[in-house]
Amino acid sequence: MQGRGNTLCYQFDGMIMNIKNMVCPRCVMTVNAILKDAGIDATRVEMGEVETVAPLDAVTIHDLDCRLRAVGFELLHDRDDALVERIKAALIDLARRDDGHNHKLSAELPGLLDMEYKHLSAVFSAHEGRTIEKCYIARKVERAKELLVYGELTVGEIAYRLGYSSVAHMSAQFKQITGLTPTAWRNSQAQRTPLDQV
């Protein structure tokens, strides 16, 4: 990618484009369909990132951006914006693992994004006005809401799956964000927030 300072131009000669608001496998399928419809061959489509087979000209990129915006996505042209989207995608992935592990972000993110945590944290905080940790907690709470809505697991099972040390720890974070305990939230039939808005 060609860039001036912190802003990327419309030349993606590295064949990698970052796309905002891709937060789930359905988003990946939607972007794949848009690429196919636009006649763009991609070697890889992941949450927040697309790699094309060949460089795209400015007209094709503009057309692609219009198509993406029509369904709630957009191409990112700023390196920091792109990095923040990659961090958000990694946080969503970590929050959805349900593997019972307490994922230490300062250990996990550098391996996933191939950058020092200090840099990731600084860029994220400057761009988002909150820490990576607060964003991750919000995503874990959103995942807890999803599991609560399904009604298949107890609050204790959800706390375990999400890597909390105890039900009390999850309940405290949940209440801090929603104003309700997990059980009260489940009983209230409150609404969930889309992950790209967390």
C-alpha positions as CSV (number, residue, x, y, z in Angstrom):
1,M,0.0,0.0,0.0
2,Q,1.2,3.5,-0.8
3,G,0.9,6.0,2.0
4,R,1.7,9.6,2.9
5,G,2.2,10.0,6.6
6,N,-0.6,8.1,8.3
7,T,-3.0,8.1,5.4
8,L,-3.1,5.5,2.7
9,C,-3.9,6.4,-0.8
10,Y,-6.2,4.5,-3.0
11,Q,-3.4,2.4,-4.4
12,F,-3.4,-1.0,-2.8
13,D,-0.3,-2.4,-4.5
14,G,0.3,-4.7,-1.6
15,M,-3.0,-6.3,-2.6
16,I,-4.3,-6.1,1.0
17,M,-7.3,-3.9,1.9
18,N,-8.7,-3.3,5.3
19,I,-12.5,-3.2,5.7
20,K,-14.4,-1.7,8.6
21,N,-17.3,-3.4,10.4
22,M,-16.6,-7.0,9.5
23,V,-17.4,-8.7,12.8
24,C,-18.6,-12.3,12.0
25,P,-18.5,-15.1,9.6
26,R,-21.6,-13.8,7.8
27,C,-19.7,-10.5,7.2
28,V,-17.0,-12.5,5.5
29,M,-19.5,-14.3,3.3
30,T,-21.2,-11.0,2.4
31,V,-17.8,-9.4,1.5
32,N,-16.9,-12.5,-0.5
33,A,-20.2,-12.1,-2.5
34,I,-19.6,-8.4,-3.1
35,L,-16.1,-9.1,-4.4
36,K,-17.4,-11.9,-6.7
37,D,-20.2,-9.6,-8.0
38,A,-17.6,-6.9,-8.7
39,G,-15.4,-9.4,-10.5
40,I,-12.6,-9.1,-8.0
41,D,-10.6,-12.2,-7.3
42,A,-9.4,-12.6,-3.7
43,T,-6.9,-15.0,-2.3
44,R,-8.0,-14.4,1.3
45,V,-11.0,-12.8,3.0
46,E,-11.0,-12.6,6.8
47,M,-12.7,-10.4,9.3
48,G,-11.4,-6.9,8.6
49,E,-9.1,-7.8,5.8
50,V,-9.1,-8.8,2.1
51,E,-6.2,-9.8,-0.1
52,T,-6.7,-9.6,-3.8
53,V,-5.0,-11.6,-6.5
54,A,-3.9,-8.5,-8.4
55,P,-3.6,-4.8,-7.7
56,L,-6.9,-2.8,-8.2
57,D,-7.1,0.5,-10.1
58,A,-8.7,3.6,-8.5
59,V,-12.0,3.2,-10.3
60,T,-12.4,-0.5,-9.2
61,I,-11.5,0.5,-5.6
62,H,-14.0,3.3,-5.6
63,D,-16.7,1.0,-7.0
64,L,-15.9,-1.6,-4.3
65,D,-16.0,1.0,-1.6
66,C,-19.5,2.1,-2.8
67,R,-20.7,-1.5,-2.8
68,L,-19.3,-2.1,0.7
69,R,-20.8,1.1,2.1
70,A,-24.2,0.1,0.7
71,V,-24.3,-2.8,3.2
72,G,-22.6,-1.1,6.2
73,F,-18.9,-1.8,5.5
74,E,-16.2,0.6,4.2
75,L,-12.6,0.5,3.0
76,L,-10.1,1.9,5.5
77,H,-7.4,4.2,4.1
78,D,-5.6,5.2,7.3
79,R,-3.1,2.8,8.8
80,D,-4.2,3.5,12.4
81,D,-7.9,2.9,11.4
82,A,-6.9,-0.3,9.8
83,L,-4.9,-1.4,12.8
84,V,-7.8,-0.6,15.2
85,E,-10.1,-2.7,13.0
86,R,-7.6,-5.6,13.2
87,I,-7.5,-5.2,17.0
88,K,-11.3,-5.2,17.2
89,A,-11.5,-8.3,15.0
90,A,-8.9,-10.1,17.2
91,L,-10.9,-9.1,20.3
92,I,-14.1,-10.4,18.8
93,D,-12.3,-13.7,18.0
94,L,-11.0,-14.0,21.6
95,A,-14.3,-13.2,23.2
96,R,-16.1,-15.8,21.1
97,R,-13.7,-18.7,21.8
98,D,-15.6,-20.0,24.8
99,D,-12.6,-22.1,25.7
100,G,-12.6,-21.4,29.4
101,H,-9.3,-19.5,29.3
102,N,-8.7,-16.1,30.7
103,H,-7.0,-14.5,27.6
104,K,-4.3,-12.1,28.7
105,L,-4.4,-9.5,26.0
106,S,-0.8,-8.3,26.5
107,A,0.3,-11.8,25.7
108,E,-2.2,-12.8,23.0
109,L,-2.5,-9.7,20.8
110,P,1.2,-9.3,19.9
111,G,1.2,-12.9,18.6
112,L,-2.0,-12.4,16.6
113,L,-1.0,-9.0,15.2
114,D,2.8,-9.2,15.1
115,M,3.2,-5.9,17.0
116,E,4.3,-4.9,20.5
117,Y,1.4,-4.6,22.9
118,K,2.5,-1.1,23.9
119,H,2.1,0.1,20.4
120,L,-1.2,-1.6,19.9
121,S,-2.5,-0.2,23.1
122,A,-1.4,3.4,22.3
123,V,-2.9,3.4,18.9
124,F,-6.2,1.9,20.1
125,S,-6.6,4.3,23.0
126,A,-5.8,7.3,20.9
127,H,-8.2,6.3,18.2
128,E,-11.1,4.9,20.3
129,G,-10.9,7.0,23.5
130,R,-10.9,3.8,25.6
131,T,-8.4,1.0,26.4
132,I,-8.2,-2.3,24.6
133,E,-9.1,-4.0,27.9
134,K,-12.4,-2.0,28.2
135,C,-13.3,-2.9,24.7
136,Y,-12.5,-6.6,25.3
137,I,-14.6,-6.6,28.4
138,A,-17.5,-5.0,26.5
139,R,-17.2,-7.7,23.8
140,K,-17.1,-10.5,26.5
141,V,-20.3,-9.0,28.1
142,E,-21.9,-9.0,24.6
143,R,-20.9,-12.6,24.2
144,A,-22.4,-13.4,27.6
145,K,-25.6,-11.7,26.6
146,E,-25.7,-13.9,23.5
147,L,-25.3,-17.0,25.6
148,L,-27.9,-15.8,28.1
149,V,-30.4,-15.3,25.3
150,Y,-30.0,-18.9,24.1
151,G,-31.0,-20.0,27.6
152,E,-29.0,-23.3,27.3
153,L,-26.3,-22.5,30.0
154,T,-26.4,-21.4,33.5
155,V,-24.7,-18.1,34.5
156,G,-21.9,-20.2,36.1
157,E,-21.3,-22.2,32.9
158,I,-21.2,-18.9,30.9
159,A,-18.7,-17.4,33.3
160,Y,-16.5,-20.5,33.0
161,R,-16.7,-20.6,29.2
162,L,-15.7,-16.9,28.9
163,G,-12.7,-17.4,31.2
164,Y,-13.9,-15.5,34.2
165,S,-12.3,-16.5,37.6
166,S,-15.8,-16.6,39.1
167,V,-19.5,-15.9,38.6
168,A,-19.0,-12.8,40.8
169,H,-16.3,-11.5,38.6
170,M,-18.4,-11.8,35.5
171,S,-21.5,-10.4,37.2
172,A,-19.5,-7.4,38.4
173,Q,-18.3,-6.6,34.9
174,F,-21.7,-7.3,33.4
175,K,-23.4,-5.0,35.8
176,Q,-20.8,-2.3,35.3
177,I,-21.6,-2.2,31.6
178,T,-25.4,-3.0,31.5
179,G,-26.5,-1.8,34.9
180,L,-28.0,-5.3,35.6
181,T,-26.7,-8.6,36.8
182,P,-26.7,-11.4,34.2
183,T,-29.8,-13.1,35.7
184,A,-31.7,-9.8,35.9
185,W,-30.7,-9.0,32.3
186,R,-31.8,-12.4,31.1
187,N,-35.2,-11.9,32.9
188,S,-35.6,-8.4,31.5
189,Q,-35.3,-9.4,27.9
190,A,-33.1,-6.4,27.3
191,Q,-31.6,-5.9,23.8
192,R,-28.2,-6.9,22.6
193,T,-25.8,-4.5,20.9
194,P,-24.3,-5.4,17.5
195,L,-20.6,-6.3,17.9
196,D,-19.4,-3.5,15.6
197,Q,-21.1,-1.0,17.9
198,V,-19.5,-2.3,21.1
